[in-house]
Amino acid sequence: MKSIIKYLPLIFISGIVACSEKSGNDTSQTVERPAVDETIWTSKSELFVEFPALTVNEESRFAAHFTKMSDHSAVTSGQVVTILEGNGQRISSEKEKPSSPGIFRPTLTPKKAGTYKLLFVLNSPELSDTIVVEKVKVYPSVEASINELGQDEGEDGSITFLKEQAWKMTFKTVPAVKAPIYETVAGSGVWRSAPGASKSVVSPVTGIVNFGSEKLTEGSRVRKGQVLFQISGGNLVESGIASKLKSAKATYKQAKQEFERKKDLQKDGIISKADFEIAEKNFRVAEASFKAMKKGVSGNSKQVRAPFDGYIKRISVQNGDYVGEGQTAIVLGSEKSRILETYLSPSSGLSASDIRDIWFKTPQNGWQSVKDNNGEVLSVSEKVDPTKPMVSVFAKTETPSSAPEGAFTETLLAYGPAHEAIAIPESALLEDYGQYSVIVQLSGESFERRNVVIGRKNGKMAEVLKGLSQGEVVVTKGAYQVRMASMSGQAPAHGHEH
């Protein structure tokens, strides 16, 4: 019998297969108890559990497979308490560790027929979760379970891909969801530096530049506080550094003496509070100036450090050059905020208020959204560039990217009102000569390949017009391996025993 998927706060799948457990002591005839499997997802974990149909006074051994949804790997440690409760009964079984990675094997022996809740309480260093299987039936006899559940129906055409296989590879599943889908225009864009994202690092004094590292080149990443270069006095009799420091020290000493003198006078009521506050302000300013000048000074040189995390856009001087006070030595760029200039046909007639979002493609993370990265659409240019018949759309984003300034990127520009539609990640799609298909998870270890018709693509998400319902679970990582396993015979055709 083919399993059925429901995607609710907990996702519930149940199917029935046959197993070869015997009931009773009759050796002349094998009486098989049907086996039940359940697959349930929460935000933290997936439980796939197989067990013989629960029957009064018959021991049922469970094979409970726990998968972490964060990376779809097996839960390899921790405790699981399995509880059957209802009809005035509560029986439980506790397992302190998995019998093999990801698999716990509790046993329960029900004493009374009826409908129950089956709970799995997982406590692990990796995660904690409570999973509830509603309306689990306990049968009065093996015959009653067979009469209701039936026998194994044999091959159903599904693909078997075991948990043990999925746990050893990069694998991920997600449900098909209802999502807002926009009309889009495909195009290209160019990365620009945002206004205010660049800062000139100037020489604080007159002297000779000395770069401490040969690795400091255009494009190099720097950290806040990292020494960029030093300014030394060289062979000058009176270097700019020494002169500045001496002047700052003298001003500081004078302001300090005046502050201390007026502090005593104000206590005695000889001068006003306003006069004292002026002296205090002058002292604090002189003190801060002297400390800032003194910081990084060693002998006859002063260190200049990066004011923020970023990268070197331009080096304006060479090692050993003589520079004046205030002369630019290095220009730093910040990656916190960048401008994406996207090109749009003027015939579109779109204004900035019509544009809902812009997706762009990065080498590291694929499609990214301007708005998902604390960005916004800024403006649409009012004139056509004479070198190309396009108008520019400017957007600001805080996306970190290794793409240098001036690099091109693919873009999708979303506009107009959205409509609700079934959507799945684009990574779930398999394509053969223009025909798209997906791998649908029917139950924990049962899959099928299904053709779908797709509509618009909004960044990482693709609209599904036909072939999927909301809540059905698709494979987004590992779909190709599941498909190949069915073709190559890597997985058994139907069922397995752990």
Secondary structure, DSSP 8 states (H G I E B T S, - for coil): ---EEEESSSEEEEEEEEEEEE-SS-SSS--EEEEEEEEEE-SSEEEEEEEE--BTT--EE-EEEEEETTTTEE--S-EEEEEEEETTEEEEEEESS-SBTTEE--EE---S-EEEEEEEEEE-SS-EEEEEEEEEEEBSSHHHHHHHH-------S-EE--HHHHTTS--EEEE-EEEEEEEEEEEEEEEEE-TTSEEEEE-SSSEEEE-S-TT--TT-EE-TT-EEEEEE-TT-SS-HHHHHHHHHHHHHHHHHHHHHHHHHHHHTTSS-HHHHHHHHHHHHHHHHHHHHHHTTEETTEEEEE-SSSEEEEEE-S-TT-EE-TT-EEEEEE-SSSEEEEEEE-GGG---GGGEEEEEEEETTTEEEETGGGT-EEEEE-SS--TTSS-EEEEEEE-------TT-EEEEEEEEEEEEEEEEEEGGG-EEETTEEEEEEEEETTEEEEEEEEEEEEETTEEEEEES--TT-EEEEESHHHHHHHHHHT-S-SS----
